Amino acid sequence: AGSSPSWRPWRTGARARPRVGAGRGAAFLLTASGASFPWSMSRSIQRPLLACGSFVFLAPAVAALRPEAALQAFDARALQGHLRSGDPPPPVPATPSPVMKSANDEPDWHTRWGGGLLEILSGLVLVIFSFPVLWFNESRSARIETLICRAHWQARSIGTDAPDADNRNWLVHVEDVQLTADAPVSDSRFDVTFRSGCLRLQSSVEVLQMIQREVLEGRDKPACSGDIARTYSYTQEWSEQWHDSDDYQDPTKRVNRMPSGMKIGHATTSCTRVLCGRGFVLNEALVAQCSRYKPVASRLGNTVTSRVGGLIFTKEPDGYFYHRPSGGGPGSSPKMGDMRVGFSYVGENRVTVLGLQVESTKDRTRDTFLPYRLVERGWCGLTPLQEKQALRAEAEKSIDELREESRYDRPCVLCCACDLVNGAFASFETPQIFHLWEGSVGASECIDTISERSRRCTWLIRLAVWLVMFAGFFCFFKPLVGLISQIPAMRPYLAKFGGWLIWFLCGVSTLGISGLVVSIAYLAYHPCIALGFAGLVGLGCTLLLFSPEFLRLIF
């Protein structure tokens, strides 16, 4: 019976036809459901996708049609045909008896919803931490925009002569002023000192080390395949960071030794007294903004000596000073453990300063600069004298004091997250105007530069928070939608949406809550912007909710 010519072709054809039909049916159903199928991808990717689509879309249809009954009926007709022709009947496959499932075989609630509960908790954590980050970012943006608006009409461009007492405790703009170093600058690790002409001095100590790097082979294979081999490569490089070779995979490469009496890396020293024209002196914060370094080897001798250990470094043609414990002479190839140091400095130049002019406490003949920050003016405003006093008091506050003032003391659900974000944002970027530019820059151009820099930072953080909030809502809604789908009355509505329901809920929630936070943050500083932003978000949500496509899906 198994070798019957009329039986074998039927079984072969019956097995071949569903494969082709399943592939085409999956492709058709994927296209009809609105999914964008990437036909341009390779066949190695198309075939698994077609198989998955066949299983997802055709499994319910096959189950509903009950193919067992169809096969049994076809086998009966085939058996009658064989009996008429006199051929021996084919063997009838035994029908397996149904297996009764007990209540113990059903997965319990913890098995079915344990992973969903973990996703819900993860989503809540992401959403909870995204709230304070978005709030502090938007409030900082609102304050800096308010500060910039006031700076446009409060900034006074002044000269570099003797300071005017009327300009004290007010925002001033000093353009194209000469900086002069009025104190010596000495390096903290070497006997290098500049008596004049140096605003900042920087030294960089490097050590020739063996550096291990991990190389992954077989990256095109899945991570679960186990075929990814980890190998390590070793190179000799000059580095400012110390690489401990005791944990290297190759024992023969454990040759790095920490130099005694020498701290590797960067070290920067600023001049303690920098004159700005004939009427001002810069503080350390403004001097630190001078960053145009130049090589200084030409102004130094042939050797420099470390202050700790007395190590002698000899200058070589490349501009570095070398110390060779191995005993090699100048020009020889470096060996493991050799050290070199390079020096650079910021010389006297002309700059533009924008900040709050105040009286210097160290030099009574000159004024200095402090940060220009927002102050509370109340409903009735402040007199010019009161505003100057408030600006001076706000400018003298430290970062720690500003962090304490912005702390939210009332207990709430977000208090822990708010405290963490508050500490990070207080030291990240305080809304203030306290800047220095090299060369000649106009007042309007200075303020526009600050505004553009702040706006760019705000949008980067805003987009990142939106993505995190969207991911949190996705983790939160996905298990809940699966739970609601178990309710029979809700299945017709969920079936109309399909897989787009979760994306729709995440998008509307992220858009609505983000718009609410932005509106509240801007309400105290820019009410018009807050109301306009809230109106745009409300209009977008309304158009989305009451669009014809959405209403057609529901009704």
C-alpha positions in Angstrom: 0.0 0.0 0.0 2.9 2.4 0.7 4.2 1.9 -2.8 0.9 2.6 -4.6 1.4 5.0 -7.5 -2.0 6.6 -7.0 -1.3 7.2 -3.2 2.2 8.6 -3.2 1.7 11.5 -5.7 -1.3 12.7 -3.7 0.7 12.8 -0.4 3.7 14.5 -2.1 1.5 17.2 -3.8 -0.5 17.8 -0.6 2.7 18.5 1.3 4.1 20.8 -1.3 1.1 23.0 -1.9 0.6 24.3 1.7 4.2 25.5 1.8 3.8 27.8 -1.2 0.4 28.9 -0.1 1.5 29.7 3.4 4.4 31.8 2.2 2.2 33.8 -0.2 -0.6 34.0 2.3 1.7 35.4 4.9 3.1 38.0 2.5 -0.5 38.9 1.5 -1.7 39.2 5.0 1.3 41.2 6.1 0.7 43.7 3.3 -3.1 43.8 3.9 -2.6 44.5 7.6 -0.6 47.7 6.9 2.8 46.3 7.8 5.6 47.6 5.6 7.5 44.4 4.4 11.1 45.0 3.4 11.2 43.3 0.0 14.6 44.6 -0.8 16.2 42.6 2.0 18.2 39.3 1.4 16.5 36.0 1.1 18.2 34.8 4.3 16.1 37.4 6.2 12.9 37.1 4.1 12.4 33.4 4.7 12.4 33.5 8.6 10.0 36.5 8.4 7.7 34.7 6.0 7.8 31.6 8.3 6.9 33.8 11.3 4.1 35.5 9.4 2.7 32.2 8.3 2.5 30.9 11.8 1.1 34.1 13.3 -1.6 34.8 10.6 -2.5 31.3 9.4 -2.5 29.4 12.6 -5.9 30.7 13.7 -7.4 30.1 10.3 -6.1 26.5 10.1 -7.3 25.8 13.6 -10.7 27.2 12.8 -11.0 25.1 9.6 -10.2 21.9 11.5 -7.9 20.2 8.9 -8.1 16.9 10.7 -11.7 16.4 9.6 -10.8 17.4 6.0 -7.9 14.9 5.9 -10.1 12.1 7.3 -12.8 12.8 4.6 -10.2 12.8 1.9 -8.7 9.6 3.2 -12.2 8.0 3.0 -12.7 9.0 -0.6 -9.2 7.7 -1.5 -9.9 4.4 0.3 -13.1 3.9 -1.8 -11.2 4.6 -5.0 -8.6 1.9 -4.1 -11.3 -0.6 -3.3 -13.0 -0.1 -6.7 -9.7 -0.5 -8.5 -8.8 -3.7 -6.6 -5.7 -2.3 -5.0 -4.9 -3.1 -1.4 -6.2 -0.3 0.8 -3.7 2.1 2.3 -3.1 1.9 6.1 -5.4 4.1 8.1 -3.5 6.2 10.5 -4.5 5.7 14.1 -6.3 8.6 15.6 -4.7 9.6 18.8 -7.0 9.7 21.8 -7.5 13.2 23.3 -5.4 13.9 26.3 -7.3 15.4 29.2 -5.5 18.4 30.8 -5.8 18.8 34.5 -5.9 22.0 36.3 -2.4 21.5 37.5 -1.1 21.7 33.9 -2.4 25.3 33.4 0.2 27.9 34.1 -0.4 29.8 37.4 -0.9 33.5 37.7 2.7 34.1 38.7 4.0 32.3 35.6 1.7 34.2 33.3 2.0 37.7 34.8 5.4 37.6 36.5 7.2 38.9 33.5 4.4 41.5 32.9 4.7 42.7 36.4 8.4 43.2 36.0 7.8 45.2 32.8 5.2 47.4 34.6 7.6 48.1 37.4 10.4 48.9 34.9 8.1 51.2 33.0 7.1 53.0 36.2 10.8 53.6 37.1 11.6 55.1 33.7 8.5 57.3 33.8 9.1 58.5 37.4 12.7 59.4 36.7 11.9 61.1 33.4 9.5 63.5 35.1 12.1 65.4 37.2 14.6 65.4 34.4 12.1 66.9 32.0 10.9 69.4 34.7 14.4 70.6 35.6 15.4 70.8 31.9 12.4 72.9 31.0 12.6 75.1 34.0 16.2 75.8 33.3 15.4 76.6 29.7 12.6 79.0 30.8 14.9 80.7 33.2 17.8 81.1 30.8 15.4 82.5 28.1 14.1 85.0 30.6 17.6 85.9 31.6 18.6 86.4 28.0 15.6 88.6 27.3 16.5 90.8 30.3 20.2 90.8 29.2 19.3 92.2 25.8 18.1 95.5 27.2 20.1 95.6 30.5 23.6 95.0 29.2 25.8 98.1 29.2 28.9 98.3 26.9 31.6 100.1 28.8 35.3 100.9 28.4 38.4 99.6 30.1 39.3 102.7 32.0 38.6 103.3 35.7 35.4 101.5 36.8 32.3 103.6 37.0 30.4 103.2 40.3 27.1 103.5 38.6 27.7 100.3 36.7 28.4 98.2 39.7 26.0 95.4 40.4 24.8 95.6 36.8 25.3 93.5 33.6 28.2 95.0 31.6 29.9 94.2 28.3 33.7 94.8 28.0 34.9 94.3 24.4 38.4 93.8 23.1 40.3 94.3 26.3 43.9 93.2 26.9 44.6 90.6 29.6 47.9 90.9 31.5 49.4 88.3 33.9 50.4 90.2 37.1 51.7 87.2 39.0 54.1 84.3 38.3 52.8 80.9 37.3 54.6 77.7 38.4 53.9 74.1 37.5 52.9 71.9 40.5 55.1 68.9 39.4 58.2 70.4 37.7 60.5 73.3 38.2 58.9 75.4 35.5 57.9 79.0 36.3 56.8 81.9 34.1 57.3 85.3 35.7 55.1 87.1 33.2 53.2 86.6 30.0 51.4 83.4 31.1 47.7 83.1 32.0 47.5 79.3 32.4 50.2 76.6 32.4 49.5 73.0 31.6 51.7 69.9 31.8 50.9 66.4 30.5 52.9 63.4 31.7 52.7 60.2 29.7 54.2 56.7 30.2 55.0 54.1 27.5 52.7 51.2 28.5 51.5 47.9 27.1 47.8 48.3 26.4 45.4 45.4 26.0 42.4 45.6 23.8 39.6 43.0 23.3 38.9 41.8 19.8 35.6 40.0 19.1 35.6 37.5 16.2 32.3 36.3 14.6 30.3 39.4 15.3 27.9 38.6 12.4 26.7 35.6 14.3 24.0 35.7 17.0 25.3 36.2 20.6 23.5 33.0 21.7 25.3 30.9 19.2 28.4 30.6 21.3 30.7 31.1 18.3 32.0 34.5 19.3 35.6 34.1 20.3 37.3 36.8 22.4 40.9 37.5 21.6 43.2 40.2 22.8 45.7 42.4 21.0 48.6 44.2 22.7 50.3 47.4 21.6 52.9 49.8 23.1 51.5 53.3 23.4 52.1 56.6 25.2 49.1 57.1 27.6 48.2 59.6 30.2 46.1 57.0 32.0 47.5 54.2 34.0 46.8 50.6 32.7 47.3 47.9 35.3 48.8 44.9 33.5 48.4 42.5 36.4 45.0 41.3 35.0 46.1 40.9 31.4 45.3 37.6 29.7 48.8 37.0 28.4 51.2 36.7 31.3 54.1 37.7 29.1 52.5 41.2 28.6 52.3 42.0 32.3 55.1 44.5 32.1 53.6 47.9 33.2 55.2 49.4 36.3 53.8 52.5 38.0 56.5 55.2 38.1 57.5 56.1 41.6 57.2 59.7 42.8 55.3 60.9 39.6 51.6 61.4 39.0 50.7 60.9 35.3 48.0 62.9 33.5 47.2 66.6 33.1 47.9 69.3 35.6 46.8 73.0 35.0 47.9 76.1 37.0 46.2 79.5 36.5 47.7 82.9 37.2 46.4 84.2 40.6 46.1 87.8 39.4 45.0 88.6 35.8 44.4 92.3 34.9 41.7 93.1 32.5 42.5 96.5 30.9 43.2 99.3 33.4 40.1 99.0 35.5 39.3 95.3 36.1 40.8 92.1 37.5 39.5 88.6 36.5 38.6 85.9 39.0 39.6 82.3 38.7 36.3 81.2 37.0 36.8 83.6 34.1 40.5 82.8 33.7 39.6 79.1 33.5 37.6 79.9 30.3 40.8 80.9 28.5 41.6 77.7 26.6 43.7 78.6 23.6 46.9 76.7 24.5 50.2 76.9 22.6 53.4 74.8 22.9 55.9 76.3 25.3 59.0 74.1 24.7 60.8 76.9 22.9 60.7 79.1 26.1 62.1 76.4 28.3 65.6 75.1 28.8 67.1 71.7 27.8 66.1 69.9 31.0 63.3 70.1 33.6 63.3 68.4 37.0 60.4 66.9 38.9 59.7 68.4 42.3 59.2 65.0 43.9 61.9 62.5 43.3 64.2 64.8 41.4 63.7 63.0 38.1 65.4 64.8 35.2 63.6 65.1 31.8 65.6 66.0 28.7 64.2 67.9 25.8 64.2 66.2 22.4 63.4 67.5 18.9 59.7 66.5 19.0 59.1 69.1 21.8 58.7 66.6 24.6 60.9 66.1 27.7 61.9 62.5 28.2 63.0 60.5 31.2 64.4 57.0 30.4 64.8 54.7 33.4 66.2 52.1 30.9 69.2 54.2 30.3 68.7 55.0 26.6 70.1 58.3 25.3 68.4 61.1 23.4 67.0 60.0 20.1 67.0 56.3 20.9 63.8 54.2 20.7 61.6 54.4 23.8 61.2 51.4 26.0 58.6 50.2 28.4 58.4 52.4 31.4 59.9 55.5 29.8 58.1 58.8 30.6 57.7 62.1 28.7 56.1 65.4 29.6 54.8 68.2 27.4 54.1 71.8 28.3 51.6 74.3 26.9 50.4 77.7 28.0 47.8 80.4 27.4 49.5 83.7 26.7 48.3 87.2 27.1 45.7 88.1 24.5 42.6 90.3 24.0 39.2 89.1 25.1 35.5 90.1 25.5 33.8 89.8 28.9 30.1 89.7 29.7 29.1 89.6 33.4 28.0 91.4 36.5 30.3 94.2 37.5 31.1 94.3 41.2 33.6 95.8 43.5 36.7 93.6 44.1 37.3 92.6 47.7 41.1 92.0 47.1 41.9 95.2 45.0 40.1 98.4 45.9 41.3 100.1 42.8 39.8 97.7 40.4 36.4 96.0 39.9 35.8 92.4 39.0 33.0 90.3 37.5 30.4 87.8 39.0 27.6 85.7 37.4 24.5 87.5 36.3 21.4 85.5 37.5 17.7 85.8 37.8 16.2 87.5 40.9 12.6 87.6 42.2 11.0 90.9 41.4 7.5 90.3 42.8 4.3 91.6 41.4 5.1 95.3 41.8 8.7 95.0 40.6 11.9 96.4 42.2 13.5 99.8 42.2 17.0 100.0 40.5 18.7 100.0 43.9 16.8 97.0 45.1 17.4 95.2 41.9 21.2 95.8 42.1 21.3 94.5 45.7 19.3 91.4 44.7 21.6 90.8 41.7 24.7 91.1 43.9 23.3 88.8 46.6 22.3 86.2 44.0 25.7 86.4 42.3 27.6 85.6 45.5 25.8 82.3 46.1 27.7 79.1 45.6 26.6 76.1 43.7 25.8 74.3 46.9 23.5 77.1 48.1 21.7 77.1 44.8 21.2 73.4 45.0 19.7 73.7 48.5 17.4 76.5 47.4 16.0 74.4 44.5 15.4 71.4 46.7 11.8 70.4 47.0 11.2 69.8 50.7 7.6 68.6 50.6 7.3 64.8 50.6 5.9 63.3 47.4 6.2 60.2 45.3 9.0 61.7 43.2 11.1 63.1 46.1 13.9 60.6 45.7 14.2 61.0 42.0 13.8 64.8 42.3 16.7 65.0 44.8 19.0 62.9 42.5 18.2 65.0 39.4 18.4 68.2 41.4 21.9 67.5 42.5 23.0 66.6 39.0 21.4 69.7 37.3 22.6 72.2 39.9 26.2 71.5 39.0 25.4 70.7 35.4 24.5 74.2 34.1 23.2 77.0 36.3 21.2 79.6 34.4 23.6 82.6 34.4 25.6 84.9 32.2 29.3 84.8 33.1 31.3 84.3 29.9 34.6 85.2 28.2 35.3 85.2 24.5 38.7 85.6 22.8 38.9 88.6 20.5 36.3 91.3 19.8 32.7 90.2 20.1 29.6 92.5 20.2 27.1 92.5 23.0 24.2 91.1 20.9 26.4 88.5 19.4 27.6 87.4 22.8 24.0 87.0 24.1 22.9 85.2 20.9 25.8 82.7 21.3 24.7 82.0 24.9 21.1 81.5 23.7 22.0 79.2 20.9 24.2 77.0 23.1 21.4 76.8 25.7 18.8 75.9 23.1 20.9 73.2 21.7 21.5 71.6 25.1 17.8 71.9 26.0 16.7 70.1 22.8 19.2 67.3 23.3 18.0 66.6 26.8 14.4 67.0 25.7 14.6 64.4 23.0 16.4 62.0 25.2 13.8 62.3 27.9 10.9 61.9 25.4 12.5 58.6 24.3 12.9 57.4 27.8 9.4 58.4 28.7 8.0 56.7 25.6 9.9 53.5 26.5 8.6 53.6 30.0 5.0 53.9 28.9 5.5 51.1 26.4 6.8 48.8 29.2 3.8 49.9 31.3 1.0 49.5 28.8 2.1 46.3 27.0 1.2 43.9 29.9 -1.9 45.9 30.7 -3.3 45.7 27.2 -2.7 41.9 27.3 -4.6 41.8 30.6 -7.5 43.8 29.2 -7.7 41.6 26.1 -8.7 38.7 28.3 -12.0 40.5 29.0 -14.5 39.3 26.3 -16.3 42.6 26.0 -13.1 44.4 25.2 -11.8 42.0 22.5 -13.8 43.5 19.6 -12.4 47.0 20.3 -8.8 45.8 20.8 -9.1 43.7 17.6 -9.9 46.9 15.6 -6.6 48.5 16.7 -4.4 45.5 16.4 -0.8 46.1 17.4 -1.1 49.9 17.0 -3.0 50.4 20.3 0.2 50.3 22.4 2.0 52.7 20.2 -1.0 55.0 20.2 -1.3 55.0 24.0 2.4 55.6 24.4 2.5 58.5 21.9 -0.6 60.2 23.4 0.7 59.8 26.9 4.2 61.1 26.1 2.9 64.0 24.1 0.2 65.0 26.7 2.4 64.7 29.8 5.4 66.4 28.2 3.3 69.3 27.0 1.8 69.7 30.5 5.2 69.7 32.1 6.6 72.2 29.6 3.6 74.5 30.0 3.8 74.5 33.8 7.6 75.1 33.7 7.2 78.1 31.4 4.1 79.5 33.1 6.0 81.5 35.8 8.5 83.0 33.3 6.8 83.1 29.9 3.0 82.8 30.3 2.3 83.4 26.6 4.8 80.6 25.6 3.2 78.3 28.2 -0.3 78.9 27.0 0.7 78.6 23.3 2.5 75.3 23.9 -0.4 73.9 25.8 -2.8 74.9 23.0 -0.6 73.2 20.4 -0.4 70.0 22.4 -4.2 70.1 23.1 -4.9 70.7 19.4 -2.6 67.8 18.4 -4.2 65.4 20.8 -7.7 66.5 19.8 -7.0 66.0 16.1 -5.5 62.6 16.8 -8.3 61.4 19.0 -11.2 62.7 16.8 -9.6 62.0 13.4 -11.9 60.0 10.9 -9.5 57.1 10.9 -9.5 56.8 14.7 -13.3 57.2 14.9 -13.8 54.6 12.2 -11.7 52.1 14.2 -13.8 52.6 17.3 -17.3 52.9 15.8 
